[in-house]
Amino acid sequence: MSKIQITALIMIILYMVATVFVGLFASSRQKKKSSKQSNEDFLMASKSLGPLALAGTLFASNTGGASTTGIATNVYGYGLSASWYVIAAGIGFILVAFIAPYFRRSQSSTVPEIIGKRYGKKSHILTAITSIGALFLATGAQIIATASIISVVTGIDYKIAAIITTAIVIVYTMFGGYKSVTAANMMHVLFITVGMTIAMFIMVNNKDIGGFSALFDKARTVSDASGKNLDFLSMVKIGAPTILGYVAMYFMTFPTGQEIVQTFGSAKDGKTAKFGSFIAGGLSAVYAIVPAIIGLIAYACIDGYASAGAQKNALADATITFTPPIIAGIVLAAIVAATMSSASGNMIGTATMFTNDVFRPYINKGKHDDQKEVKISKIVMVTVGIVGLVVALTASNIIAVMMGAFALRSAGPFAAFIMGLFSKKVTKNAGFWSIVTGTVVAAIWIYGLKSPWDLSAIVPGGIAAFIAIFLVTAVENKAGVKPAPPLELDEK
């Protein structure tokens, strides 16, 4: 390995050790405050998060492999407009801020629990299955990103890197719980935003690049292997349907994504949930251009790089090539921060759904047993890590994996969730059939039609789900079927 690779590797290892230490330290402090740790303490941080901790956790949970290495890779196909993937997330957080207080006020820990309270057992089980399955895929995407960085830096086999990554994420998540994750996320946010931004400016001002003007001049001349100009500086190349699809995807997936809903549910109160969501939205929108610029540097300034097509290691290669060893270590540690925090959030979310929506009501016959549930939660986290590892070893396109996961978990439940909050007339069957319809349409759009027009499957799936819930509700209301019981919301 070269000097820069050795330095970067040392910093990544130190960062991983620091992450585990911070997480376990925060968890031990939480345990000292309570003689006996409940499952809510373990999985919901005792519902104590303030606005900054909440915003940091929201941002870190959403800013994973797709939002860092994925964007840099996609600069090849979409230019700087690849950044819309994260800009849209910022817009999504701002839109969701207006309904964020309802997550806290619903007195629920999971999305399936909210759905089940309004629509009954069938909808509860179906939503739990689709949500858990989606988080398996999402965890795999984060392992892909982290392992690819470690592989580039060290030269070790990608599969070995994936195994190492999975083991570390499991350890600090399983033994620390959600308090561990939120504490480590504050460190992650600092590295992701400040570290990567500083590194971007250092890269741009490298003598071999010569500043932003020189970078953009080089980018304007880059062509693919056939001689076609790649139009790297475009902010609209990705297309309006894709941009609108991203915004719709985030607006629909945040209210139905367990890692996000669980964070909102861990807020001190509804106002904190709303304010924290606004902060996370602004931070996401501003940060979005950073990985896109780093990807642009790789394709425009590394000789022959663009002629080889889209490359999943674009961000790492640009960093290794154009920064001093210490800065390279900071950038790559920041990517590790992003992916580890997202993977941890996915593990916690899956464990929460399984214990609350499968184990307690259906396996343990409705009995609440904190000690047993904490053990089950840890077992589920290990399982999620293993399944995520399998996904990482069999797939490679991070954004494609994430888009599929988002669509399959949210296209169906979103209509039922929104109508469940705001409609007094909606019926149980309407909720169930909207979940089925939205999920099936999304699956057909992805796997049957291969996502035409690059439009996220969450859009047609969500539209179909709303049509289904309105039609079934109208028919059943006319037939005299009673509406589903309303949700009981806390006043805070």
N, C-alpha and C positions, 0 to 999 in steps of 0.2 A: 504494500500500500504506500501511496505517496504521503508526504508530510501533511498536506491538507486533509487527506482522508483519515489519517490517524487522529489528527486534532478534532475533526468533526465527530468521529466515532467516540472519542473520550467525552466530549461535551454531551452527546446524546445519552451515553451511559450515565453520566452524572445527573442529567436532567431526569432520566427515568428513576434513578435512585431517589432524587429529591421529591419526585411526584409521590412515590410510595411512602416516603417519610412524612411529608406534609399530610397526606391522606390519613395515615395511621395515627399521627399526632392529634389531628382534629377529632378523629373517632374516639381516641382515648379520653380526650377532654369531655366529649359528650357523655361518655359512659360514667365519668366521675360525678357528673351532675345528677345522674340517676342511678340508683343502686341496681336497678333491673332495666335493661334495655328492651323496650317494646318493639314490635315489628314496625309500628309507625315511626318511632325514633330512627330505626335502621333505614327505612325506605323513604321517609318523607322529611327527614331532618327536623322532626318535631314541629313542623309547620312554623318555622321561625325566621325564614329568610327575609332580609330587608331589600330595598329596591336595587342597590348596587350589586349585592350578592346574587339576587334574582336575575338581573340583566346580564351579569357575567356568566352565569350558568346557562341562560338561554342562548347567548352568543356562542359560548364554547361548545355547547351540545350540538348546535346547528352547523358550526364551522368545523367541518371535518375534512376527510380526504377529498371529497368532491369539490369542496369550496377552496381548496388549496392546490393540490397536485392535479385535480380534475380540470380546473379552470385553465391552469398553465398548459395542460395537454391540449385542450380544446381551442386554444388560440390558433392552432394550425388550421382548423376548419372555419372558425368564426371570427378571427381577429380579436380585437379588444372587446367586441360585443359578447365574448364568452363571459365577461364579468357580470352580465345580466342575471346569471344564475344566482349570484349572491345579492346583487342590487334588489332583485325581486324578493329575496328573503327579508331584506330590510323593510320593503313595502308591506310584506306579509305580517311582520311583527307589529307594524303600526296599525294595520287594519284590525288585527286580532286583539290589540290593546282594548278595543271597545267592548269586547265580550270576555276578556280575560278575568274580570272580577267574578263572573259566573262560575268559573272553574273552582275558585276558592270557596264561593258561597254554596256550591252544590254538595259540600260535605262528602265528596267522593275522592277516592285515590286513583281511579283508573277511568279511561274512556269507556270500556265495556260496562263498568259499574254504573256510569251515568246513563248509558243506553238501556241497560237492564232495568233500572228504576222506572223508566218511562214505558218500555215496550215489552218487558217480560223476559222469561228464560231463553227462548229461542234466539232472540236478538242478542241477548247477553253472550251466549255461547259462540254464536257466529262471529260477533265482533272481536271477542277474545282470540279466536283462532286466527282470523286475518291479521290482527294487530301483532300477535306474537310471531307469526310467520314473517311479517314484514321486518320486524326488528332483527330476526336472524340474518336476513339479507343485508340490512343496513350495517350490522356489526361486521359482516364479511367485507363490506366496502372500506371500512376504516382500517381493517387489517391489511388489505391490499395496499393502501396508501403508505402505511408505516413500514411494511415489509419491503416495499419497493425502494424507499429511502435508505433503509439499512443495507439493502443489497447493493445499491449504487455506491454507498460510502465504503463498505468493507470488501465488496467483491464476493461475499459469501453467497451461497445458493439462496434464491428467493424463498424456497420452501422452508429452509432452516430459519430464515429471518421471520417468516410468518409465524412459525411455532414459538420463537422467542417473544415476539410481540404479544401473542395471545396469552402466554403464560404471565407476563408482567401485568397486563391489563386485568386479568382474572384476580391476581393476588391483591392488588391495592383496592379493587372494587369489592371483592368478596369479603375482605377482612375489615374494610372501613365503612361500607354502607354509603348512604347518600350524603351524610355530613362530610365524609371523606372526599366524595366527588366534588361537592360545592367548594370546599376549601382549596382543593387542587385546581379547580377551574379558575379561581381568581389569579393564580400563578400562570395558568395557561393563557388567559386573556392578555396578560401583560406581554408574554412572549409572542403570541400570535400577532397582536396589533403593533406594538412598539418595535419588537425585534425584527419582524419581517419588513416593516416600513423603513426602518433605518438601513437594513440590508439592501433593500431595493434602491435607495438613493446612492449607496456606496457602489452597487453594481453599475448603475446608470453612469456614474462619474468615473468609472474605471477608464484608464487611458485607451484601452482597446475599443471602448464604446463611444466616449467623448461627450456625454451629456444627452439630455432628452432630444434636442434638435437633431443631433447626429444619429441617435437611435431611430427616430421616426423617419429620417431620410433613408437609412438602410432598409427599414421595414417596407417602405413604399416600393422598393425595387425587387423584393424577394418573389421568386416564382417557384412553382412546383416542378416535378420532374418533366412534365410535358411543356413547360415554358409559360404556363398560365399564371398571371399575377395573383398572389394570394390575398391582396387587399387587407392586410393585417390591421390597419388603423381604423377600420370601419366599426362604428358602434351600433350599426343596424343590420349587419350582414347575417346575423343569426335569424332575423326575420320576425315580423310582428306576431305571427301565430305562436312561435316559440316563446317570445317574451311574455305575451298574454298568458300562455300556458304555464310558464314559471310562476307568475303572480298568482294565478288561480290555484296552482298546485300548493304553494305555500299557504295561501289563505285557507285552503281546505285541509291541508295536512297538519298545520299547527294545532287547530282545535281537536284533531282526532289522533295526533301523534302522542304516544304515551310519554316519551321523554320530555316533551314540551308541556303537556297538560300536568304531568307530575311536578314539574318545576313551578308552574302557576299555583298548583295546589299546596306547595310548600311555603307559599308567601305568608307573611304575617296577617295580611288582610286583603280585601279586594282592591283597595286603592294602591297598595304596594304592587300587586300583580299588574295593574294597568300602567303605572309609572315605569316599572321595570321593563315592560314590553316596549314602551316608547324608546327607552334608552338603548335597548338591544337593537331595535330597528334602525336607529340613526347610526350606531356603530357598524352594523352590517353593511349599510349602503355606502358608507365612506371607505370601509376597508376593501370593498370588492375589487377595486382597480389594482391593488397591490400584487396578487398572484398573477393577474393578467399581464401586467408590465413585465414581471419576471419571466413568464412564458414567452412574451414577445422577444425578450433579450436572447433566449435560447434559440428560437427559430430564425431571428434576424442576424445574430452576431456570431454564432458558432458555425464555422465553415462546413457546408454540406448538410447541415442539420435538417433543414426544411425539405430537402430533396428525398429524405427517407420517410416522409409522411409524419402523421401524428405519433408522438412518442410519450409514453406515460411517465418517463423520468425527466421531462423537460425542466421542471422547477429545480430538481436536484442537480441536473447537469449544468444549468445556468449558474447556480450557486457555487458549485465546485470550480467552475471555470473562471468566474469573474470576481470572486471575493477572497480576502485573506482567510487563513485557516480559522481564526477565532470567529469571524463573521459568518463563515460557512456553517460553523457549528451552531451558532445562534439561529440561523434560518432553518436548518434541518431539525434542530431541537423544537423550533416553533411548529413545524409540520407535525412532528411527533406529538407535540402538545395538543394540536387540533384533533388529530385522529384518535389519540388515547382518550381525550375527554368525551368525544362523541361515542366511542365504543363503550366507555364506562356508563354513559347515560343510557345507551341501548340495553346493556345488561341489567341495570337497575330497573328500567322500565319493564322489561320482560319478567323479571322476578316479581315485581309488584303485581302485574296482571295475573301471573300464574297463581300466586298465593291468594290474592283477593277474589279472582274471578273463576278459578278452577279448583284449587286445593280446598279452600275454606268452604265454599258452598256445596260442592259436589263430591269431594273425596272425604273431607272431614265432617260432613253432614251439618254444616253451618256452625260448628263449634270454633270459637276463637281461642287459639293457643299460641301465645307469643313465642315461646321457646321453640316450639315445633315449626312455626312459620318462618322464623329467622333461619333455621337449619335448611328448610325447604328452599328459601330464597337463595341461599348460598349454593345449593346444589344446582338450581336453575341457572345461576350465573355461570357456573362451570360448563353446563350444557350449552348455553348460548355461545360461550367462547369456542367450544369445540365445533359446533355447527358453523359458526362464523368462519372458523379456520378452513373448514371444508369448502365453503363458498369462495374464500380467498384463493384457494388452490385450484379452483375450477373456473374462475371468471377473471376478467382483467379490466374492463371498462367501468371505472368507478361511478361516473355520473349515470350510465345506463342502469347499473345495479340499483342506485339510489332512486332513480325515477320510477323504476318498476316497483320498488318497495313502497314508495310514497303513494303511488296510484292504487295498488292493491289494498292498502290499509285504509285509505281515505275516501276513495270514490263512492263506496257504498255508505259508510256511517255518517258522512258529513251532512247529508240532507236530513237524516233521522236526528242527528244531534241538534241542528239549528231549529228544526220544527219542534223538537222535544222541548227546547227552551222557550220558544216564543208562540207556539200554536196550542190553543186549548182544544181544538177539534180533532187533532191527529189521533189515529187509532193504533192499537198494537200491531195488527196485521199490516197496516200501511208502513210502519217503521221497519218491520221485518222484510217485507218485499222490496222496499227501497234499498236496503242493504244488499240483498241478493242481486237485484237488478244492476245496481251501480258496480258491484264487484265483478259480475260476469261480463258486463260491457267493457270494463277496463281491461280485463284479462284477454278478451277477444281483440281489443284494439292493440294491445302489446304483442301478443303471441300469434294471433291469427292474421291481423292486418299489418303488422310490423310498424306501428305508429306512423301512419301517413301524415304528410306535411310537417313532420317533426313536432306535432302537437301532443302534449302530454295526455296520456290516457285518463288522467284525472278529470279532464274537461268533459269529454263525451260521457264518461262514467258518472260524473256528478250530475250532468244534465238529465241523464236517464233516471238517476235515483230520485231527483226532484219530481220528474214527471210521474214516476211510479207512486211516490208518497202522496202527491196531490190527487191522482186518479183513484187510488184505493181508498183514501180518506173520503173523497166525495161520494163514492159508491156506498161505502159502509155508513156514512152519516145519513145518507138517504134511506138506507135499509134499517136505520134505527140502532146501529151498533154504537155502544157507549165509547166515548173518547178514552184514550189511555190516561191513567192517573197522572196529574201534574207533578213535576219535580218540587221537592220542598227545599227552598233556598234559605240559607242563613242570612240574617239581616246585615252582617258585616261585609 
